[in-house]
Amino acid sequence: MWPFRRDSRRVRPGRALPGSAGLTLVEILVSMALAVILLGSIYYVYALSSASYRMAGQQLRAMDQARFAMEQIRRDVAAAAFMATPASTSDPNVCRKPSPPLHGIALQQVGDVANGGLGANDNQNISPTAVTLLGAWWNTGIYVVDHIDGLGTQVFLRTDSLPPRAEFDATFVPGRFLRVVTQDQFELYPIIAAADHGTGIPTLTPGTALPVAVPPDSCGYYGDGNGMEINVVGYVRYRIVRDSRAGAPAAKTDLVREEMDNRFQPVRGSMLVIAEHVIDLQFYDFVFDSDTSRRDPNLAVTPLVTGVVNGSTGILGTNDDATPQRLRYLTAKVTTRTEEEDQGLRFAPRQNLFAPIDSYQVDPIMEGAARTASLATRIGLRSFAVRNVL
């Protein structure tokens, strides 16, 4: 065997390393630097693409939430006053006026709910509107009366008109209104106090007991009330609220639908989330019919919600002297946001209450802002036009 001898040769700059296919040390170092730069560029492009893809997905989800919210609002607003009255105070078919009066639609500006508790300079001029609607939301079935007890508080249904237990229990809920159409086609709106499927009896609150018609006053029922038709109506409200569920982000707001009682107070346990990350709900371009002859519609437009409601008062407020029966059309607009902020988007506060919301501040400390999506649609109130109450 040959004796081992250490190779003491040194590599000078510019000379090729042994086994390096002719590459010099400088060339190898340059190649390594270029490889690092290339890998860094690839990672940077990947990071940008990944962030862009994630934000695009969030924008699509925000648009989907806006579409779903708008479809729900459009459907229920269009059905307002269906199988009910648009305004009990002005409706000649309602012979005994409920107190407080019934409104087919009522609006209320609920304040700076969507601001999420941020600073005074964040998310300015966001004051969503809540809408309360009267209608047959839980069941459009019509039931036939067999007889009414002597006190006018128990309504016995015909056996062949009695719905299944599940339908009965979900419809005849205490606090809702029982719309009773008398033999003379007048309408009464007593309040349900209790209901028993076993006997087929909705029981009414004593203060809203059904009256017997005593000529010349025909407001009431004749005989034992046999053959009269009834259905159940009540209020639902759409509004934007802070998400109070455990684990929800601090600034998250959702559009909810909840049942309201006869005094416009929310029914406990009835709140249902319709769409998430909703930050604004607005109504505008209200079209009213001012014709009093019922033969020649005379339409006039009130462009802003401030012209029809001021707090709980106004033409479309929840006040007793509100007159919503002349409303024929309105425009609804809902705005949602992405779940996260886009670092490449500069936050710009909303300039006024009716300007578009181009961005939304979720976290003032984080750079950027959340992107928004808005949808608007024109809605006709068919039942209001059909009833044509002055």
C-alpha positions in Angstrom: 0.0 0.0 0.0 1.2 3.5 -0.7 1.9 5.5 2.4 -0.7 8.2 3.2 0.4 11.7 2.3 -1.6 14.8 3.1 -2.4 17.0 0.2 -1.2 20.4 1.4 -2.0 22.2 -1.8 -3.9 25.4 -1.3 -6.6 26.7 -3.6 -5.9 30.2 -4.8 -8.8 32.6 -5.7 -9.8 32.0 -9.2 -8.6 28.5 -9.3 -11.0 25.5 -9.5 -11.6 23.4 -6.4 -10.7 19.7 -6.7 -13.8 17.8 -7.9 -15.8 21.0 -8.6 -16.1 20.5 -12.3 -13.9 23.5 -12.9 -15.9 26.0 -10.6 -13.9 28.5 -8.7 -14.7 29.4 -5.1 -16.0 32.8 -6.1 -18.3 31.2 -8.7 -19.7 28.7 -6.0 -20.3 31.6 -3.6 -22.1 33.6 -6.3 -24.2 30.5 -7.2 -25.2 30.0 -3.6 -26.1 33.7 -3.2 -28.2 33.5 -6.4 -29.9 30.4 -5.1 -30.8 32.1 -1.8 -32.1 35.1 -3.7 -34.2 32.8 -6.0 -35.6 30.8 -3.1 -36.4 34.1 -1.2 -38.2 35.4 -4.3 -40.1 32.2 -4.7 -41.2 32.3 -1.0 -42.1 36.0 -1.3 -44.3 35.4 -4.4 -45.8 32.4 -2.7 -46.6 34.4 0.4 -48.2 37.2 -1.7 -50.2 34.7 -3.7 -51.3 32.9 -0.5 -52.4 36.1 1.1 -54.1 37.2 -2.1 -55.9 33.9 -2.4 -57.0 34.0 1.3 -58.3 37.5 0.9 -60.1 36.7 -2.3 -61.8 33.8 -0.5 -62.8 36.1 2.3 -64.2 38.6 -0.2 -66.3 35.8 -1.8 -67.6 34.7 1.6 -68.5 38.4 2.5 -70.4 38.6 -0.8 -72.2 35.4 -0.1 -73.2 36.6 3.3 -74.5 39.9 1.8 -76.5 37.9 -0.8 -78.1 35.7 1.8 -78.9 38.6 4.1 -80.4 40.6 1.3 -82.5 37.6 0.1 -83.9 37.1 3.6 -84.7 40.8 4.1 -86.2 41.1 0.6 -88.5 38.2 1.1 -89.8 39.2 4.5 -90.2 42.9 3.7 -92.2 42.0 0.6 -94.4 39.8 2.7 -95.1 42.4 5.4 -98.8 42.7 6.3 -99.6 39.5 4.5 -102.7 38.0 6.2 -102.5 41.0 8.6 -103.1 44.8 8.6 -100.6 47.4 7.3 -101.8 49.8 10.0 -104.6 49.1 12.5 -105.3 52.7 13.3 -106.2 53.6 9.7 -107.5 50.2 8.5 -111.3 50.3 8.3 -111.4 46.5 8.4 -110.0 46.5 12.0 -113.1 47.4 14.0 -111.6 47.3 17.5 -108.3 49.1 17.5 -105.5 47.4 19.4 -103.4 49.3 21.8 -100.6 49.9 21.0 -101.5 50.0 17.3 -100.3 47.4 14.8 -97.8 48.5 12.2 -97.0 46.5 9.0 -93.5 47.9 9.0 -91.6 50.1 11.4 -88.0 51.4 11.2 -85.6 52.5 13.9 -82.1 53.7 13.8 -80.2 51.7 16.4 -77.1 53.8 16.8 -73.4 53.0 16.5 -73.7 49.2 16.9 -71.2 48.3 14.2 -68.4 50.4 15.5 -67.2 47.6 17.7 -66.0 49.8 20.5 -63.2 51.2 18.5 -61.8 54.8 18.8 -63.7 57.9 17.9 -62.0 58.1 14.5 -62.7 54.6 13.5 -65.7 53.4 11.4 -67.4 56.8 11.6 -71.0 57.5 10.5 -72.2 53.9 10.8 -75.7 53.9 12.2 -77.6 50.8 11.1 -81.4 50.7 10.8 -83.6 48.0 12.3 -86.8 47.0 10.6 -89.8 45.4 12.3 -92.4 43.6 10.2 -95.9 42.3 10.9 -97.1 39.2 9.2 -97.9 35.5 9.3 -94.2 34.4 9.6 -94.6 31.0 11.3 -97.6 29.6 9.5 -99.9 30.8 6.7 -102.6 28.3 7.5 -106.2 29.5 8.0 -108.2 27.7 10.7 -112.0 27.5 11.2 -113.7 28.3 14.5 -116.2 25.8 16.0 -117.4 28.0 18.8 -116.3 30.6 21.3 -116.9 30.4 25.0 -119.2 32.9 26.8 -116.3 35.1 28.0 -114.8 35.5 24.5 -111.4 34.2 25.7 -111.4 30.6 24.5 -111.6 29.9 20.8 -112.5 26.2 20.0 -111.3 25.0 16.6 -113.1 22.6 14.4 -111.7 19.1 14.6 -111.2 19.0 10.8 -109.3 22.3 11.1 -107.1 21.4 14.0 -103.4 21.2 12.8 -101.0 18.5 13.9 -99.5 19.0 17.4 -96.1 20.2 16.2 -97.7 22.8 13.8 -100.1 23.9 16.5 -97.4 24.3 19.2 -95.1 26.2 16.8 -98.0 28.5 15.7 -100.2 29.3 18.6 -97.5 30.7 20.8 -98.4 33.0 23.7 -97.8 36.7 23.0 -98.7 36.5 19.3 -101.8 37.9 17.7 -104.8 35.8 16.7 -106.3 37.5 13.6 -110.0 36.8 13.7 -112.2 37.5 10.7 -115.8 38.0 11.8 -118.9 37.1 9.9 -119.1 40.7 8.7 -115.4 40.5 7.5 -114.1 42.8 10.2 -110.8 41.9 11.8 -110.0 41.5 15.4 -106.5 41.1 16.9 -106.6 39.6 20.4 -103.4 38.4 22.0 -102.8 34.7 22.7 -102.3 33.9 26.4 -102.0 30.1 26.1 -102.8 27.2 23.8 -103.7 23.5 24.3 -103.6 21.1 21.3 -105.4 18.4 23.3 -108.6 20.5 23.4 -107.9 22.6 20.3 -108.3 25.8 22.3 -106.2 29.0 22.0 -106.9 31.1 25.1 -106.8 34.9 24.8 -105.7 37.5 27.3 -108.8 38.9 29.2 -108.1 42.4 28.0 -108.4 41.4 24.4 -111.4 39.0 24.7 -113.5 38.8 21.6 -116.7 41.0 21.8 -120.2 39.9 20.8 -121.7 42.0 18.0 -124.6 44.1 19.4 -126.5 46.0 16.6 -126.1 48.6 15.5 -122.4 47.9 16.5 -121.3 45.1 14.2 -117.7 44.9 15.6 -117.7 41.4 17.0 -119.1 37.9 16.3 -122.6 36.7 16.1 -124.0 33.6 17.8 -121.2 31.3 19.0 -118.7 32.4 16.3 -119.1 29.1 14.3 -117.4 29.3 10.9 -115.2 32.3 11.5 -111.6 32.1 10.2 -108.5 32.7 12.2 -104.7 32.8 11.6 -101.7 33.8 13.7 -99.6 36.9 13.1 -96.8 38.7 14.9 -93.7 40.8 14.6 -90.2 39.9 13.6 -87.3 42.3 13.6 -84.0 42.5 11.6 -81.1 44.3 13.2 -77.3 44.2 13.6 -75.9 43.2 17.0 -72.5 42.5 18.5 -71.7 38.7 18.5 -71.9 37.9 22.2 -71.2 34.2 21.8 -68.3 32.6 23.6 -65.1 32.9 21.6 -66.4 35.4 19.1 -64.0 38.2 18.0 -64.5 41.5 19.9 -65.5 43.6 16.8 -67.7 41.0 15.1 -71.3 42.0 14.3 -74.0 39.9 12.7 -77.5 40.4 11.2 -80.1 38.7 13.3 -83.8 38.0 13.0 -85.8 37.9 16.2 -89.5 37.8 17.3 -91.0 40.8 18.9 -94.0 40.9 21.2 -97.1 43.2 20.9 -95.2 46.1 22.5 -92.1 45.9 20.2 -90.0 44.1 22.8 -87.7 41.2 21.8 -88.9 37.7 22.7 -86.3 35.9 24.7 -84.6 33.0 23.0 -86.0 33.9 19.5 -82.8 35.4 18.1 -81.5 33.8 14.9 -78.2 34.7 13.2 -79.0 35.4 9.5 -75.6 36.5 8.2 -72.2 37.1 9.8 -69.8 40.1 9.7 -72.7 42.4 8.6 -71.7 46.0 9.5 -74.6 48.1 8.0 -78.2 47.9 7.1 -79.9 50.9 5.5 -83.2 51.8 3.9 -83.8 54.7 1.5 -85.8 55.9 -1.5 -89.2 55.4 0.2 -92.1 55.6 -2.3 -95.4 56.7 -0.7 -98.9 56.9 -2.3 -100.6 60.1 -1.4 -103.8 59.5 -3.4 -107.0 59.6 -1.2 -109.4 58.6 -4.0 -108.1 55.0 -4.3 -108.4 55.4 -8.1 -105.3 57.5 -9.2 -102.0 56.7 -7.4 -99.9 59.7 -6.7 -96.4 58.5 -5.8 -93.9 60.6 -4.1 -90.3 59.7 -3.0 -88.7 60.4 0.3 -85.0 59.7 -0.3 -83.5 59.4 3.2 -84.5 57.4 6.3 -84.2 60.6 8.3 -87.3 61.9 6.4 -89.5 59.0 7.6 -88.1 58.1 11.1 -86.4 60.0 13.9 -85.5 57.6 16.7 -88.8 55.7 17.3 -91.0 58.5 15.8 -92.1 59.5 12.3 -94.1 58.0 9.5 -92.4 54.7 9.7 -91.5 54.7 13.4 -92.9 52.6 16.2 -94.9 55.4 17.6 -98.7 55.2 17.9 -99.3 57.9 15.3 -97.1 56.3 12.6 -98.7 55.9 9.2 -96.9 53.2 7.3 -100.0 52.2 5.2 -99.1 54.5 2.3 -95.7 52.9 1.7 -95.4 51.1 -1.6 -91.7 50.7 -2.3 -88.3 51.1 -0.5 -84.7 50.2 -1.2 -82.7 48.1 1.2 -78.9 48.0 1.3 -76.7 45.6 3.4 -73.0 45.8 3.8 -70.7 43.0 5.0 -66.9 42.8 5.6 -64.1 40.3 5.3 -63.2 38.4 8.5 -59.6 39.7 8.5 -57.9 43.0 7.5 -56.0 43.3 4.2 -52.6 44.8 5.0 -52.5 46.3 1.5 -55.7 48.3 1.9 -55.6 51.7 3.4 -58.4 52.5 5.9 -60.6 55.4 4.9 -63.4 56.4 7.4 -66.9 56.8 6.0 -67.6 60.4 5.1 -71.3 60.6 6.0 -74.2 58.4 7.0 -75.2 57.7 3.4 -71.8 57.3 1.7 -70.4 53.9 0.6 -68.4 52.0 3.2 -65.2 51.3 1.3 -63.2 49.8 4.2 -63.7 48.8 7.8 -61.4 49.1 10.8 -61.3 45.8 12.7 -58.2 46.4 14.8 -56.7 49.9 15.0 -53.3 48.5 15.9 -53.1 46.2 12.9 -52.0 47.7 9.5 -54.6 47.8 6.8 -58.4 47.4 6.9 -61.1 44.9 6.1 -62.7 44.9 2.6 -66.4 45.4 2.3 -69.2 44.1 0.0 -72.6 45.9 -0.4 -75.8 44.8 -2.1 -79.0 46.9 -2.6 -82.4 46.0 -4.0 -85.8 47.6 -4.6 -88.6 46.0 -2.7 -92.4 46.4 -3.3 -94.8 46.0 -0.5 -97.6 44.0 -2.2 -99.9 43.7 0.7 -99.8 47.4 1.4 -100.8 48.1 -2.2 -103.6 45.5 -2.3 -105.2 46.8 0.9 -104.7 50.4 -0.2 -105.5 51.8 3.2 -105.7 55.6 3.3 
